[in-house]
Amino acid sequence: MKVVGTGCGPGLLTEEAIRAISGAVLIMGSSRALDLVSRFIPEGCEVRVITDFSSLFIPDHAVVLSTGDPQLAGLGFLGGEIIPGISSLQLAASRLHIPIDTVTIIDLHGKGNAPLSADIASELRCGKRIFILADPAFRIRDLCTMLGGTGEGITIVLCENLGYPEERISVGTVADPPVPQSRLFVVLVGRFPSKDGNSPVSD
């Protein structure tokens, strides 16, 4: 079995991933993952749309698609050979010009509006940036309420549909955070390099 990262949006497959998909006889994945790789699926390949991988039998010869990178809230837990993809974390870091080693990751994907740890505030005080892989039900205002007394200069960056034509990056503060307009988004919190003296990106 191969678990192949599709990247978080169109055109973000690696060459190794393309080779694995192009040589597959059985491909399994979500509808979104399959859409991202459709042009590389060979003729005659069996394609199975999967909505729940938790109790699924996966044949040894299958290529299993994982959106983004299988090791970032993906399907890497299935085992087998893992071929990474370009993740939303990588893309967000490149858009915002920040090194990934300055980022602390919080995975809330598939966890609704799970409560956040107060440790976020201490991470921010240490100069870290927080990357939240958000569930569609995640409420940014709840995060801001928790961060109320963290200090000045904290920016909230909302990255929606990263890698897609409708990609949107918006910037706000703890007092006035950006509001999601889609269900596919990540949130970064912290201090960021400025392009205009005020914010890390231009809306």
N, C-alpha and C positions, 0 to 999 in steps of 0.2 A: 504494500500500500504506500502511496505517496500523498502527502498532505501539501497542497500547493497554494501559496499565497497569491491572490489575484491582484494585490494592490488595493488601495482604498478608493480608486476611481479609474476611469478609462485610461489606457495607455501606460499603466504603471506596472505591467508585468516584466519580470526579468527574462533574459534569454533562456535561462535554465527552466523557468516555469513554462515558457512557450514550447520548449522541446518536450517537456513532460506531457503537456496537454495535447500537442500534435501527435504524439505517439500512443495516446490512450485508447483502450478498447472499451473502458467503462469509466464514465465521469459522473461524480455525485456532487451536488452542491445546492445552495439556495438559489432562488430565481435571480437575485442580484448578482451573485457570484457567476452564475452561468451566463448572464448577459455580458459581463465584463470580459469573458473569454470566448464568446460565441464564434468569432471569426477564425479561431484557431482549432476548434473542435473538428476532428477529421470525419470524413464521410463514413458512415457505417458504425461509428462509435455509439455505444449505448449511453443514453443520458438519463439520469434519475434526479428529479427535483426533490430535495429533502427539506423538511421543515423542523425536524427534531433529530439530532444526532445522539441523544443521551442513551438510547437503548436500541441502537441500530446495528444490525450485522453488516459489516463492511468486508467484502472479499479482498483477498491479498493483492489482486491485480488492479484494484480500483485506484483512480486518481480522485482524491477528495479536495474540493475547492474551499478555501477559507478566505473570506474578504479581508483585505489588508494583509497583515502578517500573522501567520498561524500562532506565533508566540506572544501576540498582544491581543488578549481577549479573543483568541481564535481557536482553531481546532487542533492545535499542537498536542493537546492531551490525548489524542487518538493514537499517537505513536507512529511507527513506520518512518519512512524517509520524509524529512520536512524540508520544503523548498520555500524560503522566505519571500515575502512580497514587500512592496513599498507601503509602509504603514501611514496612518493618519498622524502619528507622532512625528515621523520623519518629515512628512510634508509640511505640517504646521511649524516645525522647527526651522525648516528652510524658508518658509514664507516670512517668518518673524525674525530671521537672522539670529537665532540663539543656538548655542551648543547643547546637544542632547544631555551631556553630563551635568547640566545645571537644572535638570528637570526631575521631579518626583512624580511617578505615575500612580494614579488612582483609577481602578477599573470598576465602573458602575454599570457597564453594559449588561443588560438583561436583569438588572437588580432594581428597576423602578426608581423611586425617589428614596433610595436607601440613605440613612443618616450618615453624615460625614464626621470624621474624627476631628477633634479639637487640635490634634497634632499638626493639622494644616497650618495653623497660625504660627506654630514654632518653626516649621519648615520655612515659611516665608521670612520670618525674622532672621533665619540663618542665611538668607540670600537665595534660597531655592525658588524655582518656579514650579507650580503645580499643574500637571496635565491631567484632566479628568475626561476619561472616555465615557461619555454620558449616555444614559438611557433616554429614550424619547420623553419619559415621564420626569426626568430630572428638572428641578426648579432652581434656576440660578439665584433667584431672590432668597431662597433658603440658605444657600451658600453665603451670600452677602450679609445676611443677618448674623450668621455665625462669625463672620470676619469683621464685624462692625468696628471693633477697637484695635484692629491689627496695626494700624499706622497709616501715615500718608504715603502717597506714591504707588499704592497697589492698583494695578490695572486688571480689568477683566476683559479677556479677548475671547470672542465667540467665533469659531471656525465652522461654517456650515458647508456641507456637500463638497468637501475637499477633493480636488482632482476632477470634479465635474464642471461642465460649462457654466452651471449656475452657482459655482463656488462664491461664497460670500464671507468676508471677514469683517467683523464689527468690533468696536472698542468701547468700553465704558469703565465706570468706576464702581467701587463698592456701594456708593450712594446712588448711582444711576447706571445700573448694569445693562448690557445689551439684551435684547429679547429674541429668542429663536423664532425663525419663520419657517423652519422645516423640522423634520424628525431625525435627520442625520447630522449630528454635530458633536464637536468636542469643545471643551472649555479650558483655557489656560489662565492662570492667576499668578501675578507677581510683578516684578519690575522688568521692563523690556527696553532694548535700544530704541531710540527715537529717530524717526525720519524727518519730523517737522518741528521738533522741540516740544511736542505735546503728547503724541501718541506713537505706538510702535508701528502702526500701519495707517494707510489712508483709506477711509471708507469709500 
